[in-house]
Amino acid sequence: MGLEQMFTELPSVGSASMSDVICAVQGYSGPSTLGLSVQETLQQVYNLFQSNIILSYPGDPNGNLAGTTYQLCWDTVDSILWVCTISGTESTAVWTQVTSNAEGTWTLANSTPITVASDHKYVASNGATLTTFVLPAIASFGTTFEISGFSSGGWILTQNAGQSINFGNLTTTAGVGGSLSSTNQNDYIKVVCVTANATWNVISSIGILTIV
């Protein structure tokens, strides 16, 4: 189709398949500046849409992937769908889970350190080696996670700058120096985010935890 031909002159169709060719205009900025007209199949248009709207990342995209509001991201490791709720760069974009595996699926934590993903459950299964869990740098109010001890090495939950964890009337040291850790290999905690990105409350626990 030439630049002088109007889209309204194209015939209408009752149905279309992914192999049908349509006309697309690249670089359109106004009626007098139409840009370059090209032919593309519906499949090509769909692929372009999908690659720009539905992203993928191997893990939690928070702190790792730039995003635009309402963009979707599929976690290829934990099979979780995220939606961007605040546009930003890799470090400032906020991604919120659309679906979660937290209710039914536990993850074996057999490496260290592990950055916790919101609404996940972990079993510390790293043999005689201490398993280090790190609070997520970005987390929405109300998100939770759980850690259950299992192997003899135990576990420790550490913090990023500006973060802290409340355990009843006790609070960890703010920032990277604070932590919670198991004293028995089977100790367990569940925590909830009460201040976005910064403050967490322990809402359930088993065992006597060490608070630093």
TORMI-259655 format. One record per residue (C-alpha): residue number from 1; x, y, z; residue in three letters. Coordinates in steps of 0.02 Angstrom, whole numbers, padded with zeros to 5 digits. Example, Ala and Ser with C-alpha at 12.3 -4.5 7.8 and 13.67 -1.06 7.14 Angstrom:
residues 2
@pos=1; xx=00615; yy=-00225; zz=00390; code=ALA
@pos=2; xx=00684; yy=-00053; zz=00357; code=SER
end
This chain:
residues 212
@pos=1; xx=00000; yy=00000; zz=00000; code=MET
@pos=2; xx=00069; yy=00171; zz=-00046; code=GLY
@pos=3; xx=00079; yy=00317; zz=00073; code=LEU
@pos=4; xx=-00060; yy=00403; zz=-00024; code=GLU
@pos=5; xx=-00185; yy=00261; zz=00000; code=GLN
@pos=6; xx=-00309; yy=00277; zz=00143; code=MET
@pos=7; xx=-00338; yy=00137; zz=00266; code=PHE
@pos=8; xx=-00525; yy=00164; zz=00246; code=THR
@pos=9; xx=-00509; yy=00099; zz=00068; code=GLU
@pos=10; xx=-00455; yy=-00073; zz=00128; code=LEU
@pos=11; xx=-00591; yy=-00206; zz=00119; code=PRO
@pos=12; xx=-00669; yy=-00268; zz=00281; code=SER
@pos=13; xx=-00664; yy=-00452; zz=00329; code=VAL
@pos=14; xx=-00777; yy=-00559; zz=00436; code=GLY
@pos=15; xx=-00637; yy=-00666; zz=00509; code=SER
@pos=16; xx=-00449; yy=-00680; zz=00505; code=ALA
@pos=17; xx=-00314; yy=-00810; zz=00536; code=SER
@pos=18; xx=-00138; yy=-00788; zz=00607; code=MET
@pos=19; xx=-00064; yy=-00808; zz=00432; code=SER
@pos=20; xx=-00168; yy=-00668; zz=00354; code=ASP
@pos=21; xx=-00072; yy=-00515; zz=00296; code=VAL
@pos=22; xx=-00120; yy=-00345; zz=00363; code=ILE
@pos=23; xx=-00049; yy=-00172; zz=00334; code=CYS
@pos=24; xx=00050; yy=-00085; zz=00471; code=ALA
@pos=25; xx=00118; yy=00091; zz=00476; code=VAL
@pos=26; xx=00286; yy=00119; zz=00560; code=GLN
@pos=27; xx=00334; yy=00289; zz=00627; code=GLY
@pos=28; xx=00161; yy=00367; zz=00613; code=TYR
@pos=29; xx=00156; yy=00540; zz=00692; code=SER
@pos=30; xx=00006; yy=00623; zz=00609; code=GLY
@pos=31; xx=-00107; yy=00628; zz=00455; code=PRO
@pos=32; xx=00025; yy=00717; zz=00353; code=SER
@pos=33; xx=00169; yy=00607; zz=00415; code=THR
@pos=34; xx=00113; yy=00428; zz=00391; code=LEU
@pos=35; xx=00280; yy=00342; zz=00403; code=GLY
@pos=36; xx=00327; yy=00181; zz=00312; code=LEU
@pos=37; xx=00188; yy=00060; zz=00266; code=SER
@pos=38; xx=00234; yy=-00124; zz=00277; code=VAL
@pos=39; xx=00144; yy=-00289; zz=00262; code=GLN
@pos=40; xx=00144; yy=-00403; zz=00415; code=GLU
@pos=41; xx=00050; yy=-00559; zz=00462; code=THR
@pos=42; xx=-00062; yy=-00562; zz=00613; code=LEU
@pos=43; xx=00065; yy=-00682; zz=00692; code=GLN
@pos=44; xx=00203; yy=-00553; zz=00671; code=GLN
@pos=45; xx=00095; yy=-00418; zz=00751; code=VAL
@pos=46; xx=00051; yy=-00537; zz=00893; code=TYR
@pos=47; xx=00234; yy=-00580; zz=00923; code=ASN
@pos=48; xx=00278; yy=-00396; zz=00931; code=LEU
@pos=49; xx=00137; yy=-00365; zz=01054; code=PHE
@pos=50; xx=00186; yy=-00513; zz=01162; code=GLN
@pos=51; xx=00372; yy=-00469; zz=01169; code=SER
@pos=52; xx=00331; yy=-00293; zz=01229; code=ASN
@pos=53; xx=00186; yy=-00328; zz=01347; code=ILE
@pos=54; xx=00225; yy=-00502; zz=01415; code=ILE
@pos=55; xx=00405; yy=-00517; zz=01475; code=LEU
@pos=56; xx=00495; yy=-00661; zz=01559; code=SER
@pos=57; xx=00629; yy=-00673; zz=01694; code=TYR
@pos=58; xx=00706; yy=-00820; zz=01788; code=PRO
@pos=59; xx=00644; yy=-00771; zz=01961; code=GLY
@pos=60; xx=00571; yy=-00620; zz=02050; code=ASP
@pos=61; xx=00581; yy=-00470; zz=01930; code=PRO
@pos=62; xx=00586; yy=-00344; zz=02073; code=ASN
@pos=63; xx=00756; yy=-00260; zz=02074; code=GLY
@pos=64; xx=00801; yy=-00352; zz=01914; code=ASN
@pos=65; xx=00687; yy=-00297; zz=01772; code=LEU
@pos=66; xx=00627; yy=-00128; zz=01709; code=ALA
@pos=67; xx=00440; yy=-00116; zz=01680; code=GLY
@pos=68; xx=00294; yy=-00009; zz=01627; code=THR
@pos=69; xx=00128; yy=-00005; zz=01721; code=THR
@pos=70; xx=00016; yy=-00154; zz=01675; code=TYR
@pos=71; xx=00159; yy=-00247; zz=01590; code=GLN
@pos=72; xx=00162; yy=-00433; zz=01631; code=LEU
@pos=73; xx=00312; yy=-00541; zz=01674; code=CYS
@pos=74; xx=00318; yy=-00730; zz=01685; code=TRP
@pos=75; xx=00438; yy=-00805; zz=01813; code=ASP
@pos=76; xx=00513; yy=-00950; zz=01716; code=THR
@pos=77; xx=00587; yy=-01030; zz=01874; code=VAL
@pos=78; xx=00442; yy=-01027; zz=01997; code=ASP
@pos=79; xx=00297; yy=-01016; zz=01871; code=SER
@pos=80; xx=00227; yy=-00854; zz=01942; code=ILE
@pos=81; xx=00144; yy=-00713; zz=01844; code=LEU
@pos=82; xx=00190; yy=-00535; zz=01895; code=TRP
@pos=83; xx=00113; yy=-00368; zz=01843; code=VAL
@pos=84; xx=00207; yy=-00203; zz=01847; code=CYS
@pos=85; xx=00113; yy=-00087; zz=01964; code=THR
@pos=86; xx=00239; yy=00057; zz=01965; code=ILE
@pos=87; xx=00340; yy=00098; zz=01809; code=SER
@pos=88; xx=00527; yy=00112; zz=01830; code=GLY
@pos=89; xx=00702; yy=00053; zz=01794; code=THR
@pos=90; xx=00777; yy=-00114; zz=01844; code=GLU
@pos=91; xx=00800; yy=-00049; zz=02022; code=SER
@pos=92; xx=00640; yy=00055; zz=02043; code=THR
@pos=93; xx=00502; yy=-00038; zz=01950; code=ALA
@pos=94; xx=00378; yy=-00124; zz=02066; code=VAL
@pos=95; xx=00310; yy=-00294; zz=02015; code=TRP
@pos=96; xx=00163; yy=-00376; zz=02105; code=THR
@pos=97; xx=00113; yy=-00557; zz=02093; code=GLN
@pos=98; xx=-00044; yy=-00600; zz=01997; code=VAL
@pos=99; xx=-00033; yy=-00784; zz=02040; code=THR
@pos=100; xx=00064; yy=-00869; zz=02177; code=SER
@pos=101; xx=00125; yy=-01042; zz=02218; code=ASN
@pos=102; xx=00130; yy=-01000; zz=02404; code=ALA
@pos=103; xx=-00025; yy=-01094; zz=02458; code=GLU
@pos=104; xx=00022; yy=-01264; zz=02392; code=GLY
@pos=105; xx=00205; yy=-01275; zz=02342; code=THR
@pos=106; xx=00364; yy=-01278; zz=02445; code=TRP
@pos=107; xx=00536; yy=-01245; zz=02371; code=THR
@pos=108; xx=00688; yy=-01346; zz=02427; code=LEU
@pos=109; xx=00823; yy=-01221; zz=02472; code=ALA
@pos=110; xx=00980; yy=-01322; zz=02439; code=ASN
@pos=111; xx=01096; yy=-01177; zz=02396; code=SER
@pos=112; xx=01148; yy=-01018; zz=02484; code=THR
@pos=113; xx=01121; yy=-00871; zz=02489; code=PRO
@pos=114; xx=00940; yy=-00861; zz=02430; code=ILE
@pos=115; xx=00848; yy=-00698; zz=02402; code=THR
@pos=116; xx=00672; yy=-00729; zz=02466; code=VAL
@pos=117; xx=00528; yy=-00704; zz=02344; code=ALA
@pos=118; xx=00369; yy=-00635; zz=02419; code=SER
@pos=119; xx=00230; yy=-00762; zz=02448; code=ASP
@pos=120; xx=00348; yy=-00911; zz=02438; code=HIS
@pos=121; xx=00382; yy=-01056; zz=02554; code=LYS
@pos=122; xx=00556; yy=-01129; zz=02581; code=TYR
@pos=123; xx=00627; yy=-01285; zz=02663; code=VAL
@pos=124; xx=00809; yy=-01262; zz=02715; code=ALA
@pos=125; xx=00887; yy=-01418; zz=02642; code=SER
@pos=126; xx=01071; yy=-01380; zz=02624; code=ASN
@pos=127; xx=01148; yy=-01520; zz=02726; code=GLY
@pos=128; xx=01271; yy=-01465; zz=02860; code=ALA
@pos=129; xx=01292; yy=-01294; zz=02778; code=THR
@pos=130; xx=01201; yy=-01143; zz=02851; code=LEU
@pos=131; xx=01068; yy=-01081; zz=02728; code=THR
@pos=132; xx=01062; yy=-00892; zz=02716; code=THR
@pos=133; xx=00898; yy=-00812; zz=02664; code=PHE
@pos=134; xx=00893; yy=-00627; zz=02618; code=VAL
@pos=135; xx=00736; yy=-00519; zz=02633; code=LEU
@pos=136; xx=00670; yy=-00459; zz=02465; code=PRO
@pos=137; xx=00727; yy=-00281; zz=02429; code=ALA
@pos=138; xx=00555; yy=-00240; zz=02357; code=ILE
@pos=139; xx=00396; yy=-00310; zz=02434; code=ALA
@pos=140; xx=00216; yy=-00250; zz=02442; code=SER
@pos=141; xx=00118; yy=-00228; zz=02602; code=PHE
@pos=142; xx=00033; yy=-00390; zz=02654; code=GLY
@pos=143; xx=00148; yy=-00510; zz=02561; code=THR
@pos=144; xx=00214; yy=-00657; zz=02661; code=THR
@pos=145; xx=00342; yy=-00796; zz=02655; code=PHE
@pos=146; xx=00385; yy=-00948; zz=02759; code=GLU
@pos=147; xx=00546; yy=-01038; zz=02804; code=ILE
@pos=148; xx=00549; yy=-01213; zz=02877; code=SER
@pos=149; xx=00710; yy=-01288; zz=02939; code=GLY
@pos=150; xx=00756; yy=-01467; zz=02896; code=PHE
@pos=151; xx=00943; yy=-01499; zz=02874; code=SER
@pos=152; xx=01071; yy=-01492; zz=03013; code=SER
@pos=153; xx=01153; yy=-01332; zz=02951; code=GLY
@pos=154; xx=01002; yy=-01227; zz=03001; code=GLY
@pos=155; xx=00954; yy=-01061; zz=02926; code=TRP
@pos=156; xx=00974; yy=-00873; zz=02949; code=ILE
@pos=157; xx=00864; yy=-00733; zz=02881; code=LEU
@pos=158; xx=00964; yy=-00576; zz=02843; code=THR
@pos=159; xx=00914; yy=-00399; zz=02794; code=GLN
@pos=160; xx=00954; yy=-00263; zz=02669; code=ASN
@pos=161; xx=00989; yy=-00081; zz=02714; code=ALA
@pos=162; xx=00840; yy=00002; zz=02798; code=GLY
@pos=163; xx=00749; yy=-00160; zz=02839; code=GLN
@pos=164; xx=00700; yy=-00238; zz=03005; code=SER
@pos=165; xx=00595; yy=-00381; zz=03074; code=ILE
@pos=166; xx=00479; yy=-00372; zz=03225; code=ASN
@pos=167; xx=00463; yy=-00527; zz=03332; code=PHE
@pos=168; xx=00334; yy=-00487; zz=03465; code=GLY
@pos=169; xx=00406; yy=-00345; zz=03569; code=ASN
@pos=170; xx=00581; yy=-00374; zz=03499; code=LEU
@pos=171; xx=00652; yy=-00298; zz=03340; code=THR
@pos=172; xx=00807; yy=-00345; zz=03243; code=THR
@pos=173; xx=00947; yy=-00219; zz=03220; code=THR
@pos=174; xx=00900; yy=-00109; zz=03072; code=ALA
@pos=175; xx=00993; yy=-00140; zz=02911; code=GLY
@pos=176; xx=01118; yy=-00270; zz=02854; code=VAL
@pos=177; xx=01175; yy=-00307; zz=03033; code=GLY
@pos=178; xx=01006; yy=-00375; zz=03088; code=GLY
@pos=179; xx=00947; yy=-00555; zz=03071; code=SER
@pos=180; xx=00840; yy=-00698; zz=03133; code=LEU
@pos=181; xx=00910; yy=-00873; zz=03139; code=SER
@pos=182; xx=00863; yy=-01047; zz=03193; code=SER
@pos=183; xx=00931; yy=-01132; zz=03348; code=THR
@pos=184; xx=00862; yy=-01303; zz=03300; code=ASN
@pos=185; xx=00868; yy=-01376; zz=03127; code=GLN
@pos=186; xx=00677; yy=-01390; zz=03119; code=ASN
@pos=187; xx=00635; yy=-01211; zz=03174; code=ASP
@pos=188; xx=00504; yy=-01119; zz=03070; code=TYR
@pos=189; xx=00441; yy=-00942; zz=03038; code=ILE
@pos=190; xx=00308; yy=-00854; zz=02938; code=LYS
@pos=191; xx=00322; yy=-00667; zz=02914; code=VAL
@pos=192; xx=00215; yy=-00530; zz=02836; code=VAL
@pos=193; xx=00269; yy=-00364; zz=02761; code=CYS
@pos=194; xx=00191; yy=-00222; zz=02863; code=VAL
@pos=195; xx=00285; yy=-00076; zz=02783; code=THR
@pos=196; xx=00320; yy=-00095; zz=02598; code=ALA
@pos=197; xx=00501; yy=-00144; zz=02565; code=ASN
@pos=198; xx=00557; yy=-00106; zz=02744; code=ALA
@pos=199; xx=00470; yy=-00188; zz=02893; code=THR
@pos=200; xx=00414; yy=-00366; zz=02925; code=TRP
@pos=201; xx=00320; yy=-00448; zz=03070; code=ASN
@pos=202; xx=00340; yy=-00629; zz=03123; code=VAL
@pos=203; xx=00161; yy=-00696; zz=03132; code=ILE
@pos=204; xx=00200; yy=-00878; zz=03168; code=SER
@pos=205; xx=00352; yy=-00973; zz=03229; code=SER
@pos=206; xx=00412; yy=-01139; zz=03299; code=ILE
@pos=207; xx=00567; yy=-01149; zz=03406; code=GLY
@pos=208; xx=00673; yy=-01021; zz=03497; code=ILE
@pos=209; xx=00747; yy=-00905; zz=03366; code=LEU
@pos=210; xx=00905; yy=-00802; zz=03385; code=THR
@pos=211; xx=00869; yy=-00616; zz=03359; code=ILE
@pos=212; xx=01011; yy=-00498; zz=03315; code=VAL
end
